[in-house]
Amino acid sequence: MFSWLRARATRHVHDEERQPGTSLDPDVMECLLAVLDPEIGVSVVHLGLVYRATRTPERIDVDLTLTTRACPLGEALVDDVQTNLRRRFNDCPTVLVRLVWTPLWTPERITKIGWTQLGGRTVEIGRRCS
Protein backbone atom coordinates (compact mmCIF):
# COMPACT_ATOMS: atom_id res chain seq x y z
CA MET A 1 0.00 0.00 0.00
CA PHE A 2 2.78 2.48 0.81
CA SER A 3 5.24 1.23 -1.81
CA TRP A 4 4.90 4.51 -3.73
CA LEU A 5 5.97 6.38 -0.60
CA ARG A 6 8.94 4.09 0.04
CA ALA A 7 10.11 4.50 -3.55
CA ARG A 8 9.92 8.27 -3.35
CA ALA A 9 11.47 8.40 0.10
CA THR A 10 14.57 6.63 -1.13
CA ARG A 11 15.04 8.91 -4.14
CA HIS A 12 18.42 10.59 -4.02
CA VAL A 13 18.34 14.31 -4.60
CA HIS A 14 21.02 15.71 -6.88
CA ASP A 15 23.30 18.38 -5.45
CA GLU A 16 21.71 21.14 -7.54
CA GLU A 17 18.33 20.27 -6.00
CA ARG A 18 19.46 20.36 -2.37
CA GLN A 19 18.87 24.07 -1.87
CA PRO A 20 15.14 24.72 -1.88
CA GLY A 21 13.97 27.83 -3.64
CA THR A 22 16.75 27.84 -6.21
CA SER A 23 14.46 26.86 -9.12
CA LEU A 24 10.95 28.15 -8.62
CA ASP A 25 9.15 29.09 -11.83
CA PRO A 26 6.73 31.91 -10.94
CA ASP A 27 3.93 30.62 -13.20
CA VAL A 28 4.13 27.14 -11.70
CA MET A 29 4.21 28.56 -8.19
CA GLU A 30 1.17 30.72 -8.95
CA CYS A 31 -0.67 27.62 -10.12
CA LEU A 32 0.31 25.72 -6.97
CA LEU A 33 -1.15 28.44 -4.74
CA ALA A 34 -4.50 26.74 -5.39
CA VAL A 35 -3.27 23.42 -3.94
CA LEU A 36 -4.21 23.34 -0.29
CA ASP A 37 -2.86 20.99 2.31
CA PRO A 38 -5.82 18.64 2.88
CA GLU A 39 -5.65 18.82 6.67
CA ILE A 40 -4.22 22.25 7.42
CA GLY A 41 -6.02 24.16 4.65
CA VAL A 42 -3.03 26.33 3.67
CA SER A 43 -1.42 26.39 0.23
CA VAL A 44 1.55 24.08 -0.31
CA VAL A 45 3.40 27.18 -1.52
CA HIS A 46 2.79 29.11 1.69
CA LEU A 47 3.66 26.08 3.82
CA GLY A 48 7.02 25.96 2.05
CA LEU A 49 6.50 22.44 0.76
CA VAL A 50 7.57 23.19 -2.84
CA TYR A 51 11.33 22.78 -3.18
CA ARG A 52 11.67 22.96 -6.95
CA ALA A 53 9.34 23.99 -9.76
CA THR A 54 10.72 24.22 -13.29
CA ARG A 55 8.96 24.53 -16.63
CA THR A 56 9.92 24.16 -20.26
CA PRO A 57 7.56 23.79 -23.22
CA GLU A 58 8.06 20.02 -23.02
CA ARG A 59 8.12 19.38 -19.28
CA ILE A 60 7.15 20.57 -15.82
CA ASP A 61 9.07 19.23 -12.82
CA VAL A 62 7.99 19.79 -9.25
CA ASP A 63 9.71 18.50 -6.13
CA LEU A 64 7.76 18.87 -2.95
CA THR A 65 7.90 17.50 0.52
CA LEU A 66 5.52 16.85 3.39
CA THR A 67 5.69 18.06 6.95
CA THR A 68 6.21 14.43 7.99
CA ARG A 69 7.10 11.22 6.16
CA ALA A 70 4.31 9.37 7.95
CA CYS A 71 1.55 11.41 6.32
CA PRO A 72 -1.02 9.13 4.65
CA LEU A 73 -2.19 11.97 2.37
CA GLY A 74 1.02 12.31 0.36
CA GLU A 75 -0.33 10.53 -2.71
CA ALA A 76 -3.48 12.67 -2.67
CA LEU A 77 -1.39 15.83 -2.46
CA VAL A 78 0.82 14.73 -5.38
CA ASP A 79 -2.32 13.96 -7.42
CA ASP A 80 -3.78 17.37 -6.59
CA VAL A 81 -0.56 19.11 -7.69
CA GLN A 82 -0.51 17.14 -10.96
CA THR A 83 -4.18 17.87 -11.64
CA ASN A 84 -3.73 21.61 -11.12
CA LEU A 85 -0.62 21.73 -13.29
CA ARG A 86 -2.23 19.73 -16.11
CA ARG A 87 -5.29 21.98 -16.01
CA ARG A 88 -3.24 25.18 -16.17
CA PHE A 89 -0.53 23.98 -18.57
CA ASN A 90 -2.62 21.63 -20.71
CA ASP A 91 -0.27 21.94 -23.69
CA CYS A 92 2.72 20.59 -21.74
CA PRO A 93 3.18 16.89 -22.54
CA THR A 94 5.01 15.87 -19.35
CA VAL A 95 4.22 16.81 -15.75
CA LEU A 96 6.37 15.10 -13.14
CA VAL A 97 5.73 15.62 -9.44
CA ARG A 98 8.04 13.98 -6.90
CA LEU A 99 8.09 13.77 -3.14
CA VAL A 100 11.54 14.50 -1.76
CA TRP A 101 12.86 14.40 1.78
CA THR A 102 16.05 16.43 1.51
CA PRO A 103 16.27 18.87 3.07
CA LEU A 104 13.82 18.04 5.81
CA TRP A 105 10.90 20.44 6.07
CA THR A 106 10.81 22.77 9.06
CA PRO A 107 8.24 25.41 10.09
CA GLU A 108 10.77 28.11 9.16
CA ARG A 109 9.80 27.46 5.52
CA ILE A 110 6.29 28.82 6.10
CA THR A 111 5.74 32.21 4.47
CA LYS A 112 4.33 35.25 6.26
CA ILE A 113 1.05 34.68 4.43
CA GLY A 114 1.09 31.06 5.58
CA TRP A 115 1.56 32.08 9.20
CA THR A 116 -1.31 34.54 8.88
CA GLN A 117 -3.55 31.84 7.41
CA LEU A 118 -2.56 29.46 10.18
CA GLY A 119 -3.55 32.03 12.76
CA GLY A 120 -0.79 30.99 15.15
CA ARG A 121 -1.56 27.27 15.10
CA THR A 122 2.12 26.34 15.36
CA VAL A 123 1.52 23.43 17.74
CA GLU A 124 -0.91 21.78 15.34
CA ILE A 125 1.56 21.65 12.45
CA GLY A 126 3.79 19.25 14.29
CA ARG A 127 0.87 16.96 15.02
CA ARG A 128 -0.76 17.04 11.62
CA CYS A 129 0.68 16.11 8.30
CA SER A 130 0.66 17.57 4.86
C-alpha positions in Angstrom: 0.0 0.0 0.0 2.8 2.5 0.8 5.2 1.2 -1.8 4.9 4.5 -3.7 6.0 6.4 -0.6 8.9 4.1 0.0 10.1 4.5 -3.6 9.9 8.3 -3.4 11.5 8.4 0.1 14.6 6.6 -1.1 15.0 8.9 -4.1 18.4 10.6 -4.0 18.3 14.3 -4.6 21.0 15.7 -6.9 23.3 18.4 -5.5 21.7 21.1 -7.5 18.3 20.3 -6.0 19.5 20.4 -2.4 18.9 24.1 -1.9 15.1 24.7 -1.9 14.0 27.8 -3.6 16.8 27.8 -6.2 14.5 26.9 -9.1 10.9 28.2 -8.6 9.1 29.1 -11.8 6.7 31.9 -10.9 3.9 30.6 -13.2 4.1 27.1 -11.7 4.2 28.6 -8.2 1.2 30.7 -8.9 -0.7 27.6 -10.1 0.3 25.7 -7.0 -1.1 28.4 -4.7 -4.5 26.7 -5.4 -3.3 23.4 -3.9 -4.2 23.3 -0.3 -2.9 21.0 2.3 -5.8 18.6 2.9 -5.7 18.8 6.7 -4.2 22.2 7.4 -6.0 24.2 4.6 -3.0 26.3 3.7 -1.4 26.4 0.2 1.5 24.1 -0.3 3.4 27.2 -1.5 2.8 29.1 1.7 3.7 26.1 3.8 7.0 26.0 2.0 6.5 22.4 0.8 7.6 23.2 -2.8 11.3 22.8 -3.2 11.7 23.0 -7.0 9.3 24.0 -9.8 10.7 24.2 -13.3 9.0 24.5 -16.6 9.9 24.2 -20.3 7.6 23.8 -23.2 8.1 20.0 -23.0 8.1 19.4 -19.3 7.1 20.6 -15.8 9.1 19.2 -12.8 8.0 19.8 -9.2 9.7 18.5 -6.1 7.8 18.9 -2.9 7.9 17.5 0.5 5.5 16.9 3.4 5.7 18.1 6.9 6.2 14.4 8.0 7.1 11.2 6.2 4.3 9.4 8.0 1.6 11.4 6.3 -1.0 9.1 4.7 -2.2 12.0 2.4 1.0 12.3 0.4 -0.3 10.5 -2.7 -3.5 12.7 -2.7 -1.4 15.8 -2.5 0.8 14.7 -5.4 -2.3 14.0 -7.4 -3.8 17.4 -6.6 -0.6 19.1 -7.7 -0.5 17.1 -11.0 -4.2 17.9 -11.6 -3.7 21.6 -11.1 -0.6 21.7 -13.3 -2.2 19.7 -16.1 -5.3 22.0 -16.0 -3.2 25.2 -16.2 -0.5 24.0 -18.6 -2.6 21.6 -20.7 -0.3 21.9 -23.7 2.7 20.6 -21.7 3.2 16.9 -22.5 5.0 15.9 -19.3 4.2 16.8 -15.8 6.4 15.1 -13.1 5.7 15.6 -9.4 8.0 14.0 -6.9 8.1 13.8 -3.1 11.5 14.5 -1.8 12.9 14.4 1.8 16.0 16.4 1.5 16.3 18.9 3.1 13.8 18.0 5.8 10.9 20.4 6.1 10.8 22.8 9.1 8.2 25.4 10.1 10.8 28.1 9.2 9.8 27.5 5.5 6.3 28.8 6.1 5.7 32.2 4.5 4.3 35.2 6.3 1.0 34.7 4.4 1.1 31.1 5.6 1.6 32.1 9.2 -1.3 34.5 8.9 -3.6 31.8 7.4 -2.6 29.5 10.2 -3.6 32.0 12.8 -0.8 31.0 15.2 -1.6 27.3 15.1 2.1 26.3 15.4 1.5 23.4 17.7 -0.9 21.8 15.3 1.6 21.7 12.5 3.8 19.2 14.3 0.9 17.0 15.0 -0.8 17.0 11.6 0.7 16.1 8.3 0.7 17.6 4.9 
